[in-house]
């Protein structure tokens, strides 16, 4: 499952129901308490009589005692807001069943039984968007993590694997398309305008991978021939008016299927692969076996309505969910503590795929930016947890950047340590050993040890210890030898005050100051608290390039001269290291400026050094524009705050804005020339054209800081002449942060042009909520009253309010009104959609790292939420952990 991706900041930086549930004290579930379920369920048959207001479900379970589990005289079937209409055991009506909370308890005396349970649900009232729910006249499901129990009573846990047979029947006029997992085996007409379809999935799967869709849909159909010669029918189902925007998604799917065969040796295993786009969806997408259900945001794309980033998002998420067919479906999780087994591994797989499809250096920088923007703060706050948690109260709260993004980085480290060939041997062994099983993170590690020839005894600490390691670096030189001294510290996190050293692989290179070249890159691994590594052949102190390619997800702490950083920013042949040097140069300057440690002279000198580095980037003909665009992006205010023990958001905003203005003023004509050059490149999806659009936006951002009037004129002209959404949105983003008729005119035109397109109107909301306009907070308040705003659609809620929550100058308004706005949202949204509401707690949960006045205001809002009572488990856990 792809977690909903966070909006990007204005300059391109990511900053990542039914009626209200009956309040109940959350139960702490611990990994160490795992026990196999007492019963196996090798087969389940489901019959659905579909309706928007009433859907009847009849489930028939074949159950047999599990010889590997403790015997039990009863079977516990999970439910959530369900009541059984009838319960049969072995063909006889049962009367000795009982309810334990939401769960159905049935006494069973023999070894094997057939259970038949009838329930009825109302999909239209299910605003949680978990289980079976209605979305604009269509029925669809979301069952990960614990949604299947809202459909029928079942042991709703990932280690219970079953083969599914499903019969769906409903009104042909209302639901002309009936879809489920696996292969379609039969279909036909019924009486009174009804029709039916029967589906069979031959591969055992856990209940969280079940999916059903019924609605009035059309399909973009194609086919794919696998490496083994299997002909696979491909369909992407959407609403009638959206069909023309599915071409990119279909091409992305076929590329994913071929890439997974070539790079990981994984062939698709059914005759059919279906994707359905849904307007109301809590996550990005879901990998249900053979029937992927997607948020429309990650399916629909064309040049008029989708940016280059949207095209990348579609390609990456399509790939992610397809790759789950093996890393998640064929080999699934034993329990939810092992979530990173499938998600971390699959994120790495989709990252590697995207690197191969586009610019590998740019993709790496983008991935690291997401990690630093979302996961590093998580690791440094009250919600810190290992990639394999020890306990949870509500599993939906653990679909986190730590499990996904840090999980991917941990597996990437294994790949760096053993090389691509041995890594492939390890993954092949993993798939061979555990195909058809519910596995653990330990199973993956053991397969990598045996298949790749690694000793990962100490490396296992990455799975059990939370926190981002800090690596202190010192380079000494004597004679002809340079000695690299490294030390590591893993900071204390909630429940883990003391940490052990972890293996940290770091790619390094040492530049000779005379030749300005290095003698090759080396991988060094820091295993202890402190270690030293010597390099000979240097008559002078070399310049160190470290953690090249971001080999390890750590914070590097070192004293490095400004001149060395300027050199690396201009000359390092590792693209990530070059980017990192410039970031370090800027971060060091801004931290000192915020702390008041710079004299006026020192401040001007720092600005001049950074401006010189930016000028070199603008003038470097060897750079492609995609990379140039990345190098021009300043560190985000959120990231700067995370580098400080206690952050003052107002001071960070002021100093970062001042630096951007200084760069822009000094290089105004250069940015205008860059914009003009890039504007001459015609639209297409080539790397050259995408890079041109990227640097055009960055040029406008700088010009808006240095000469707002000139920027308004250029942006307005770009908006007027745009023949694609990337250019139009880039211009509107800049105009939204400035005053003037150009802003009002462009915003009105954008809304009127796209008011029938929900995804593009989401952009209209988010561009205003994330804007650098000084009145952004007031704009958000007004937009919340707009007729097109609704709390019932997660995309719309995230567009307005998550955009606002990652807008530092608005969210951190000195009055505390931004904090109050998010707290009010959480309280209003929690009874409707707890899963979405809980994700808004995190911005308030960073109160400990903010200066005292704002910190007190943030904490007070968390306390107000906690005191409200009647909170869902999702929100209650996040609030209590944030305050604890």
C-alpha positions in Angstrom: 0.0 0.0 0.0 1.3 3.4 -0.9 0.9 5.9 2.0 -0.7 9.2 0.9 2.2 11.3 -0.3 2.6 14.7 1.4 2.4 17.9 -0.5 5.5 19.7 -1.7 6.5 23.1 -0.4 6.2 26.0 -2.8 9.8 25.7 -4.0 9.5 22.0 -4.6 10.6 20.7 -1.1 8.4 18.0 0.5 7.7 18.8 4.1 5.7 15.1 4.1 -17.1 7.1 9.1 -19.6 5.6 10.2 -21.1 7.3 13.2 -18.4 8.3 15.6 -16.8 5.1 17.0 -17.6 4.1 20.5 -14.7 5.3 22.7 -12.6 2.5 24.1 -9.3 2.3 25.9 -6.7 1.3 23.2 -5.1 -2.1 23.8 -1.3 -2.3 23.6 -0.4 -5.0 21.1 3.1 -6.3 21.5 5.3 -8.1 19.0 6.7 -10.5 21.6 3.1 -11.8 22.3 2.6 -13.2 18.8 1.0 -16.6 18.6 -0.2 -18.4 15.5 -3.9 -18.4 15.0 -5.5 -21.7 16.3 -7.4 -22.3 13.1 -6.4 -22.4 9.4 -8.9 -21.1 6.8 -7.7 -22.7 3.6 -10.8 -21.6 1.7 -13.4 -18.9 1.8 -16.4 -18.3 -0.4 -18.1 -14.9 -0.5 -21.5 -14.0 -1.9 -22.3 -10.3 -2.3 -25.8 -8.9 -3.0 -24.7 -5.4 -3.8 -26.4 -2.1 -3.0 -25.3 1.4 -2.0 -27.4 1.5 1.1 -27.6 -2.2 1.8 -25.2 -4.9 0.8 -25.7 -8.5 2.1 -22.6 -10.6 2.5 -22.7 -14.4 3.0 -19.3 -15.9 3.9 -18.5 -19.6 3.9 -15.3 -20.5 5.7 -13.6 -23.9 5.7 -11.7 -24.0 8.9 -9.3 -26.7 10.3 -7.2 -26.8 13.4 -3.7 -25.4 13.1 -1.3 -28.1 14.3 1.4 -25.4 14.9 -0.8 -23.4 17.3 -2.3 -24.0 20.8 -5.6 -25.8 20.6 -8.7 -23.7 21.2 -12.3 -24.8 21.9 -13.6 -21.7 20.0 -12.8 -19.6 17.0 -12.6 -15.8 17.3 -13.7 -14.0 14.1 -12.9 -10.3 14.1 -15.7 -7.8 13.3 -16.0 -4.0 13.4 -19.5 -2.4 13.6 -21.1 -5.7 12.3 -23.9 -7.8 13.6 -24.4 -11.4 12.4 -27.8 -12.0 10.8 -27.2 -15.8 10.9 -24.5 -18.2 11.9 -24.3 -21.8 10.7 -21.8 -24.5 11.6 -21.6 -27.5 9.3 -25.0 -26.7 7.7 -26.9 -26.3 11.0 -28.0 -23.0 12.5 -25.9 -22.3 15.5 -27.2 -20.8 18.7 -24.3 -21.0 21.1 -22.2 -18.2 19.5 -21.5 -15.0 21.4 -20.1 -11.6 20.9 -17.0 -10.3 22.7 -17.0 -6.6 21.9 -17.0 -6.5 18.1 -15.7 -10.1 17.7 -17.8 -13.2 17.0 -17.0 -16.3 19.2 -18.1 -19.7 17.9 -17.5 -23.0 19.8 -16.0 -25.7 17.6 -15.4 -29.2 18.8 -14.0 -31.0 15.8 -10.9 -30.8 13.6 -12.6 -29.3 10.5 -15.8 -27.3 10.1 -17.7 -25.2 7.6 -18.9 -21.8 8.9 -21.5 -19.8 7.1 -22.2 -16.3 8.3 -24.5 -13.7 7.0 -24.1 -9.9 7.6 -25.5 -6.8 6.1 -23.7 -3.4 5.8 -24.5 0.1 4.6 -21.7 1.3 2.3 -23.1 4.8 2.0 -22.8 5.5 5.7 -19.1 4.3 5.8 -17.2 7.6 5.7 -14.1 6.0 7.3 -13.3 4.6 3.8 -12.3 1.3 5.3 -14.1 -1.9 4.5 -16.8 -1.7 1.8 -17.9 1.9 1.1 -19.6 4.0 -1.6 -17.7 6.6 -3.6 -19.8 8.7 -6.0 -22.2 5.9 -6.8 -19.5 3.2 -7.0 -18.8 0.5 -4.4 -15.2 -0.3 -3.5 -13.1 -1.6 -0.7 -10.0 -0.9 1.4 -9.0 -3.7 3.7 -5.4 -2.9 4.7 -4.8 -3.0 7.6 -8.0 -4.1 9.3 -10.8 -3.2 7.0 -12.0 -6.7 6.0 -13.6 -7.1 9.5 -16.0 -4.3 8.5 -17.3 -6.6 5.6 -17.7 -9.9 7.3 -16.5 -11.8 10.4 -13.1 -13.3 9.8 -9.7 -13.9 11.5 -8.5 -10.5 10.1 -4.8 -10.9 10.5 -2.1 -11.3 7.8 -0.9 -14.8 8.8 -4.2 -16.4 7.9 -4.0 -17.2 4.2 -6.9 -18.4 2.1 -8.0 -18.9 -1.4 -11.0 -16.9 -2.3 -14.1 -17.6 -4.5 -16.4 -14.6 -4.8 -19.9 -14.3 -6.4 -21.1 -10.7 -6.9 -24.6 -9.8 -8.0 -26.2 -6.4 -8.4 -28.1 -4.0 -10.6 -26.6 -4.0 -14.1 -27.7 -0.4 -14.6 -26.1 0.8 -11.4 -23.1 -1.5 -11.4 -22.4 -2.6 -15.0 -18.8 -3.5 -14.0 -18.2 -6.2 -11.3 -14.6 -6.7 -10.3 -12.8 -8.8 -7.7 -9.4 -10.5 -7.1 -7.9 -13.1 -9.3 -9.4 -14.4 -12.6 -13.0 -14.0 -13.9 -14.5 -17.5 -14.2 -18.1 -16.8 -15.1 -20.7 -14.1 -15.5 -24.3 -13.8 -16.6 -27.6 -12.1 -16.4 -30.1 -12.4 -13.6 -33.7 -11.4 -13.2 -35.1 -7.9 -12.8 -32.2 -6.1 -14.3 -29.6 -7.9 -12.1 -26.3 -9.5 -13.3 -23.6 -11.5 -11.6 -19.9 -12.4 -11.8 -17.8 -15.1 -10.3 -14.1 -14.7 -9.5 -11.5 -17.0 -8.2 -8.0 -16.2 -6.9 -5.9 -19.3 -6.9 -3.1 -17.8 -4.8 -3.6 -17.9 -1.0 -3.8 -14.4 0.5 -4.5 -12.7 3.7 -7.8 -10.8 4.1 -6.2 -7.4 3.9 -5.5 -8.1 0.1 -9.2 -8.7 -0.7 -10.8 -6.2 -3.0 -14.1 -5.7 -4.7 -15.3 -2.9 -7.0 -18.7 -2.4 -8.6 -19.7 0.6 -10.6 -20.2 2.4 -13.9 -16.7 2.3 -15.3 -14.9 2.2 -18.6 -11.5 0.6 -19.3 -8.3 1.3 -21.0 -7.4 -2.2 -22.1 -4.0 -3.6 -23.2 -2.0 -6.8 -22.8 1.5 -7.9 -21.7 3.4 -11.0 -22.5 5.5 -12.2 -19.6 9.0 -13.7 -20.0 7.4 -17.1 -19.6 5.0 -16.5 -22.4 1.8 -15.9 -20.3 -0.5 -13.4 -22.0 -1.9 -11.0 -19.4 -4.9 -8.9 -20.0 -4.4 -5.4 -18.5 -7.3 -3.0 -17.7 -7.4 0.4 -16.0 -10.9 1.2 -15.0 -12.0 4.9 -14.6 -15.1 7.0 -15.0 -16.2 7.8 -18.5 -14.7 11.3 -18.7 -11.3 10.2 -17.4 -10.4 7.5 -19.9 -8.2 9.8 -22.0 -5.9 10.5 -19.0 -4.9 6.8 -18.4 -2.3 6.3 -21.1 0.6 7.2 -18.9 -0.6 4.8 -16.2 -0.8 2.0 -18.7 2.6 2.6 -20.1 4.0 2.8 -16.5 2.4 -0.6 -15.7 3.9 -2.3 -18.7 7.3 -0.8 -17.9 7.0 -2.0 -14.3 6.2 -5.6 -15.4 9.1 -5.8 -17.7 11.6 -4.2 -15.2 10.6 -6.5 -12.4 11.3 -9.5 -14.7 14.7 -8.1 -15.8 16.0 -6.7 -12.5 14.4 -9.0 -9.9 13.4 -12.0 -12.0 9.7 -11.7 -10.9 7.0 -12.8 -13.4 3.3 -12.0 -13.1 1.2 -15.0 -12.1 -2.4 -14.4 -13.2 -4.2 -14.0 -16.5 -5.6 -10.6 -15.6 -4.3 -7.4 -13.9 -6.9 -4.7 -13.2 -6.5 -1.2 -11.8 -9.4 0.9 -10.6 -9.2 4.7 -9.9 -11.3 5.8 -7.0 -12.0 9.5 -6.0 -12.4 8.8 -2.2 -9.3 7.0 -0.9 -7.3 7.4 2.3 -4.0 6.2 0.8 -2.2 6.5 -2.5 -3.1 3.0 -3.7 -3.5 -0.6 -2.6 -1.9 -3.7 -4.0 -4.9 -6.1 -3.7 -4.0 -9.3 -5.6 -4.8 -8.8 -9.3 -7.1 -5.8 -8.5 -5.2 -2.7 -7.5 -7.4 0.1 -6.2 -5.9 3.6 -6.7 -6.5 7.1 -5.6 -7.3 8.9 -8.9 -4.3 11.2 -8.1 -2.0 8.4 -9.0 -3.7 7.2 -12.2 -4.9 10.2 -14.2 -2.4 12.4 -16.0 -2.1 14.4 -19.2 -0.1 17.5 -20.0 -3.1 19.9 -19.5 -3.9 18.7 -16.0 -0.8 17.0 -14.6 2.6 18.4 -13.7 5.9 16.6 -14.3 5.8 15.7 -10.7 2.4 14.2 -11.1 3.6 12.1 -14.1 6.5 10.8 -11.9 4.0 10.1 -9.0 1.8 8.0 -11.3 4.7 6.0 -12.6 6.2 5.5 -9.2 3.0 4.4 -7.4 1.9 2.2 -10.3 5.3 0.5 -10.0 5.1 0.3 -6.2 1.8 -1.5 -6.2 2.7 -3.8 -9.0 5.9 -4.8 -7.3 3.9 -5.8 -4.2 2.6 -8.7 -6.2 5.8 -10.5 -5.1 7.1 -8.3 -2.2 3.9 -8.3 -0.2 1.4 -10.6 -1.9 3.2 -13.9 -2.8 5.4 -13.3 0.3 3.3 -11.5 2.9 3.7 -10.3 6.5 3.3 -12.7 9.4 2.0 -9.8 11.5 1.8 -6.0 11.3 5.0 -5.5 13.2 6.7 -6.8 10.0 5.1 -4.1 7.8 8.5 -2.9 6.6 9.2 -6.3 5.3 6.8 -5.5 2.4 6.8 -1.7 2.4 10.4 -0.9 3.0 11.5 -3.5 0.4 8.9 -2.4 -2.1 9.8 1.3 -1.7 13.4 0.4 -2.5 12.2 -1.5 -5.6 10.1 1.5 -6.8 13.0 3.9 -6.1 15.4 1.7 -8.2 12.8 1.5 -11.0 12.3 5.3 -11.0 16.1 5.8 -11.1 16.3 3.5 -14.2 13.3 5.3 -15.9 14.7 8.8 -15.4 17.6 10.6 -13.8 19.2 8.4 -11.1 21.0 11.3 -9.3 17.9 13.5 -9.3 15.7 10.6 -8.0 18.2 10.0 -5.2 18.2 13.6 -4.1 14.4 13.6 -4.2 14.2 10.5 -2.1 16.7 11.9 0.5 14.7 15.1 0.6 11.6 13.2 1.5 13.4 11.2 4.1 14.8 14.3 5.8 11.5 16.2 5.5 9.3 13.5 6.9 11.3 10.6 8.5 14.1 12.5 10.3 11.6 14.6 12.3 9.7 11.4 13.1 12.9 9.8 14.4 13.6 12.9 16.5 10.2 13.3 18.0 7.7 11.7 20.4 6.5 9.3 17.7 9.9 7.7 17.0 9.8 4.0 16.5 12.0 1.3 14.9 11.2 0.1 11.4 10.0 -3.0 13.1 8.0 -1.7 16.1 7.8 -3.5 19.4 4.2 -2.5 20.1 1.2 -0.5 18.8 -2.3 0.5 19.8 -3.7 1.3 16.3 -1.9 -0.2 13.4 -2.9 2.5 10.9 -0.7 4.9 12.8 2.4 2.8 11.8 2.1 3.5 8.1 4.9 5.9 8.6 7.9 7.4 6.8 10.0 5.3 9.2 8.5 2.0 8.1 8.4 2.9 4.4 11.3 5.3 3.7 13.8 4.4 6.4 12.9 0.8 5.8 13.9 1.2 2.2 17.2 2.9 3.2 18.1 0.0 5.5 17.7 -2.5 2.7 19.6 -0.2 0.4 22.5 -0.3 2.8 22.5 -4.1 2.5 22.6 -3.7 -1.3 25.6 -1.2 -0.9 27.4 -3.6 1.3 27.2 -6.7 -0.9 26.8 -5.2 -4.5 24.0 -5.6 -7.0 24.7 -9.2 -8.0 24.9 -10.6 -4.5 21.9 -8.6 -3.5 19.9 -10.2 -6.3 21.0 -13.6 -5.1 19.8 -12.8 -1.6 16.4 -11.6 -2.9 16.0 -14.6 -5.1 16.6 -16.9 -2.1 14.1 -14.9 -0.1 11.4 -15.3 -2.7 12.2 -19.0 -3.2 12.1 -19.8 0.5 9.0 -17.9 1.5 6.7 -18.0 -1.6 3.2 -18.5 -0.3 4.1 -17.8 3.3 3.6 -15.0 5.9 7.2 -14.1 6.6 9.1 -11.9 9.0 11.8 -9.2 8.8 14.2 -11.9 10.2 13.3 -14.2 7.4 14.5 -11.5 4.9 17.7 -10.8 6.8 18.5 -14.5 7.0 17.9 -14.9 3.2 20.3 -11.9 2.6 22.9 -13.5 4.9 22.7 -16.9 3.1 22.2 -15.7 -0.4 24.5 -12.6 -0.5 27.1 -13.9 1.9 26.7 -11.2 4.5 27.1 -11.3 8.2 24.2 -9.2 9.4 24.4 -10.1 13.1 25.1 -6.5 14.2 23.1 -5.0 11.3 19.9 -6.3 12.8 20.0 -3.4 15.2 18.8 -1.2 12.4 15.5 -3.1 12.7 15.1 -2.7 16.4 16.6 0.7 17.3 14.8 4.0 16.6 16.5 7.3 16.0 18.7 8.8 13.3 22.4 8.1 14.0 24.7 11.1 14.2 28.2 10.5 12.7 31.0 12.8 13.8 33.7 13.2 11.2 37.3 14.5 11.6 40.0 14.3 9.0 43.7 14.6 10.1 46.8 14.7 7.9 50.4 13.9 8.8 53.2 13.1 6.3 51.6 11.5 3.3 48.7 9.9 5.3 45.2 11.2 5.8 43.3 9.6 8.7 39.5 9.7 8.9 38.2 9.6 12.4 34.5 8.5 12.7 32.3 8.2 15.7 28.6 7.5 16.0 25.8 8.2 18.5 22.3 6.9 18.2 20.2 9.4 20.2 17.7 8.3 22.9 14.1 7.9 21.8 10.9 7.1 23.7 11.3 3.8 25.4 14.9 3.4 24.2 17.2 5.6 26.3 20.4 3.6 25.5 21.5 2.5 22.1 24.2 0.2 20.7 26.5 1.1 17.8 25.2 0.0 14.4 27.0 -0.8 11.2 27.1 2.4 9.1 28.4 2.0 5.5 29.8 5.2 4.0 31.1 5.8 0.5 34.0 8.2 0.7 36.5 9.9 -1.7 39.4 12.2 -1.0 40.2 14.9 -3.4 43.8 16.0 -3.9 43.9 19.8 -3.6 46.4 20.2 -6.4 45.0 17.9 -9.1 41.4 18.5 -7.9 40.8 14.7 -8.5 40.4 11.7 -6.3 41.9 8.3 -6.6 38.6 6.4 -6.5 35.8 5.8 -4.2 35.9 3.5 -1.2 33.2 2.0 1.1 34.1 2.2 4.8 31.9 0.7 7.4 31.7 2.2 10.9 30.9 -0.7 13.2 32.0 0.6 16.6 31.4 3.8 18.6 34.7 5.1 17.2 36.9 4.0 14.4 39.7 5.4 12.2 40.6 4.7 8.6 43.9 5.7 7.0 44.6 6.7 3.4 48.1 7.2 2.0 49.5 9.2 -0.8 48.5 12.7 0.1 51.2 15.3 0.5 48.6 17.9 1.6 45.4 17.6 3.5 42.8 16.3 1.0 39.2 17.4 0.7 36.8 14.8 2.0 33.6 13.8 0.1 31.6 11.5 2.5 28.3 9.6 2.4 28.4 9.8 -1.3 25.1 8.8 -2.8 23.7 8.9 0.7 24.9 5.4 1.5 23.5 5.6 5.0 20.5 7.4 6.5 22.5 9.4 9.1 23.3 12.9 10.0 26.9 13.8 9.3 28.5 16.3 11.7 31.8 17.8 10.9 33.8 21.0 10.9 34.5 21.8 7.2 35.8 25.0 5.8 33.6 27.2 3.6 36.2 26.9 0.9 36.1 23.1 0.9 32.3 23.2 0.7 32.4 25.6 -2.2 35.0 23.4 -4.0 32.8 20.3 -3.5 29.7 22.2 -4.6 31.4 23.1 -7.8 33.5 20.0 -8.6 32.4 16.8 -6.8 31.8 14.1 -9.4 29.2 12.4 -7.2 25.9 14.3 -7.9 24.5 13.7 -4.5 27.7 14.8 -2.7 27.8 17.9 -4.8 24.2 18.7 -3.8 25.0 17.9 -0.2 28.0 20.2 -0.1 25.9 23.1 -1.3 23.2 22.2 1.2 25.8 22.1 4.0 27.1 25.5 3.0 23.7 27.0 3.1 22.5 25.3 6.3 25.7 26.3 8.1 25.3 29.9 7.1 21.6 30.0 8.0 22.0 28.3 11.4 24.7 30.8 12.4 22.5 33.7 11.1 19.4 32.5 13.1 21.6 32.1 16.2 22.9 35.6 15.8 26.4 34.4 15.6 27.4 36.4 12.4 28.7 39.9 12.3 27.4 42.0 9.4 30.7 41.4 7.6 30.6 37.6 8.2 27.0 37.5 7.0 27.8 39.3 3.8 30.8 37.0 3.2 28.6 34.0 3.7 26.0 35.3 1.3 28.7 36.0 -1.3 30.1 32.5 -1.0 26.7 30.9 -1.5 25.9 33.3 -4.3 29.1 32.4 -6.0 28.3 28.7 -5.7 24.8 29.4 -7.2 26.4 31.4 -10.0 28.7 28.5 -10.8 25.7 26.2 -11.0 24.0 28.6 -13.4 27.1 28.8 -15.6 28.0 25.1 -15.6 27.3 23.8 -19.1 28.1 20.2 -18.1 25.0 20.1 -15.8 21.7 19.1 -17.2 18.7 21.2 -16.2 17.1 18.5 -14.1 20.2 18.4 -11.8 20.6 22.2 -12.0 17.0 22.6 -10.8 17.8 20.4 -7.8 20.9 22.3 -6.9 19.0 25.6 -6.9 16.5 24.4 -4.3 17.3 25.9 -0.9 17.0 23.7 2.2 13.4 23.9 3.4 12.4 25.8 6.6 11.2 22.5 8.1 14.6 20.8 7.4 16.4 23.8 8.9 14.3 23.6 12.0 15.2 19.9 12.4 18.9 20.7 12.4 18.4 22.9 15.5 17.9 21.8 19.1 15.2 24.4 19.5 13.9 26.2 16.5 12.5 29.7 16.1 10.2 29.5 13.0 10.0 33.2 12.5 13.8 33.7 12.6 14.3 30.8 10.2 11.8 32.2 7.8 13.3 35.7 8.0 16.9 34.5 7.4 16.1 32.1 4.6 14.0 34.7 2.8 16.8 37.2 3.2 19.4 34.8 1.8 17.2 34.0 -1.2 16.6 37.7 -1.8 20.4 38.4 -1.6 21.1 35.6 -4.2 18.3 36.9 -6.4 19.4 40.5 -6.3 23.0 39.6 -7.2 22.0 37.2 -10.0 18.8 38.8 -11.2 19.9 39.0 -14.8 21.2 35.5 -14.8 17.9 34.2 -13.6 16.0 36.1 -16.2 18.4 34.7 -18.9 17.9 31.2 -17.5 14.1 31.6 -17.7 14.3 32.9 -21.2 16.6 30.0 -22.3 14.3 27.4 -20.7 11.2 29.0 -22.2 12.4 28.3 -25.7 12.3 24.5 -25.1 9.1 23.0 -26.5 6.9 20.8 -24.3 7.4 17.1 -24.2 8.3 14.5 -21.5 12.0 14.3 -22.4 14.6 14.9 -19.8 15.7 18.1 -21.5 12.2 19.5 -21.6 11.4 18.5 -18.0 14.6 20.0 -16.9 13.8 23.3 -18.7 10.5 23.5 -16.9 12.1 22.8 -13.6 14.7 25.6 -13.9 12.0 28.0 -15.1 10.1 27.6 -11.9 13.2 27.9 -9.8 14.2 31.1 -11.7 10.7 32.6 -10.9 11.0 31.7 -7.2 14.3 33.6 -7.0 13.1 36.5 -9.0 10.0 36.8 -6.7 12.3 37.1 -3.7 14.6 39.7 -5.3 12.4 41.8 -7.6 8.7 40.9 -7.0 7.4 43.3 -9.7 9.6 41.8 -12.4 8.7 38.3 -11.2 5.0 39.1 -11.4 5.2 40.3 -15.0 7.3 37.2 -16.1 5.1 34.8 -14.1 1.9 36.3 -15.5 3.2 36.0 -19.0 4.2 32.4 -18.4 0.8 31.6 -17.0 -0.9 33.2 -20.0 1.2 31.3 -22.6 1.5 27.9 -20.8 0.6 24.9 -22.8 1.1 22.5 -19.9 0.2 22.2 -16.2 3.8 22.3 -15.0 4.4 25.7 -16.4 0.9 26.9 -15.5 1.2 25.7 -11.9 4.7 27.0 -11.5 3.7 30.5 -12.5 0.5 30.4 -10.4 2.5 29.2 -7.4 4.8 32.3 -7.6 1.8 34.6 -8.2 -0.1 33.1 -5.2 2.7 34.4 -2.9 2.6 38.0 -4.2 0.0 40.8 -4.1 -1.5 42.3 -7.1 -4.1 41.9 -9.8 -2.0 39.3 -11.5 -2.5 37.0 -8.5 -6.3 37.5 -8.4 -6.6 37.2 -12.2 -4.6 34.0 -12.4 -6.3 32.3 -9.5 -9.8 33.1 -10.9 -8.8 31.9 -14.3 -7.4 28.6 -12.9 -10.5 27.9 -11.0 -12.9 28.6 -13.8 -10.7 26.7 -16.3 -10.7 23.5 -14.2 -13.7 23.6 -11.9 -15.0 20.3 -13.2 -11.7 18.5 -12.4 -11.4 17.5 -8.8 -7.7 16.7 -8.9 -6.8 20.1 -10.4 -9.0 21.9 -8.0 -7.1 20.2 -5.3 -4.0 22.0 -6.7 -5.9 25.3 -6.5 -6.5 24.8 -2.8 -3.0 23.6 -2.0 -1.3 26.4 -4.0 -3.0 28.9 -1.8 -2.6 27.1 1.5 1.2 26.6 0.9 1.8 30.1 -0.6 4.3 32.5 0.8 1.7 35.2 0.9 1.6 37.0 4.3 -2.1 36.5 4.5 -2.0 32.7 3.8 -3.7 31.9 7.1 -6.7 34.1 6.3 -6.9 32.6 2.8 -7.1 29.1 4.3 -9.9 30.2 6.6 -11.8 31.5 3.7 -11.1 28.5 1.5 -12.5 26.2 4.3 -15.9 27.9 3.6 -15.6 27.5 -0.2 -18.5 25.4 -1.7 -16.0 23.0 -3.2 -14.4 22.2 0.1 -15.5 19.0 1.9 -14.2 17.1 4.9 -15.5 13.8 3.3 -12.9 13.6 0.6 -9.3 12.9 1.9 -7.6 14.5 -1.1 -9.4 17.8 -0.6 -8.7 17.8 3.1 -5.0 17.1 2.5 -4.9 19.7 -0.3 -6.0 22.5 2.0 -4.9 21.6 5.5 -1.8 19.5 5.0 -0.6 22.2 2.6 -1.2 24.7 5.4 0.5 22.5 8.0 3.7 22.4 6.0 3.7 26.1 5.4 5.9 27.3 8.3 5.3 31.0 8.1 1.5 30.5 8.2 1.2 27.4 10.5 3.6 29.0 13.0 1.8 32.3 13.2 2.8 34.0 16.4 -0.8 34.2 17.6 -1.1 30.4 17.6 -4.1 30.7 15.2 -2.5 28.2 12.9 -2.2 25.6 15.6 -5.8 26.2 16.6 -6.9 25.8 13.0 -5.3 22.3 12.8 -6.6 21.3 16.2 -10.2 22.3 15.2 -9.8 20.3 12.0 -8.7 17.2 13.9 -11.7 17.4 16.2 -14.1 17.9 13.3 -12.6 15.2 11.1 -12.0 12.5 13.6 -15.7 11.3 13.8 -15.8 11.2 10.0 -12.4 9.7 9.0 -10.1 8.9 12.0 -7.3 7.6 9.8 -6.9 11.0 8.0 -7.5 13.0 11.1 -4.7 11.3 13.0 -2.2 12.3 10.4 -2.7 15.9 11.3 -1.5 15.4 14.9 2.2 15.1 13.8 2.8 18.8 13.0 1.6 19.8 16.5 3.6 17.0 18.0 6.8 18.8 17.3 6.2 21.3 20.0 9.2 20.3 22.1 11.6 21.5 19.3 10.0 24.9 19.0 10.8 28.1 20.9 9.0 28.4 24.3 6.1 30.7 23.3 5.0 28.8 20.3 5.8 25.5 22.0 3.3 26.3 24.8 0.6 27.2 22.3 1.1 23.9 20.3 1.0 21.8 23.5 -2.1 23.5 24.6 -3.9 22.6 21.4 -2.8 18.9 21.9 -4.2 19.0 25.4 -7.4 20.5 24.1 -7.8 17.6 21.7 -7.0 15.1 24.4 -9.6 16.6 26.7 -12.3 16.5 24.1 -13.0 12.8 24.7 -14.7 10.4 22.3 -11.6 10.3 20.1 -10.9 7.4 17.8 -8.1 5.0 18.6 -6.1 6.5 15.7 -6.2 10.0 17.0 -6.1 9.2 20.7 -2.9 7.2 20.3 -1.1 10.0 18.3 -2.2 12.7 20.7 -1.2 10.7 23.9 2.2 9.8 22.4 2.8 13.4 21.3 2.1 14.6 24.8 3.7 11.7 26.7 
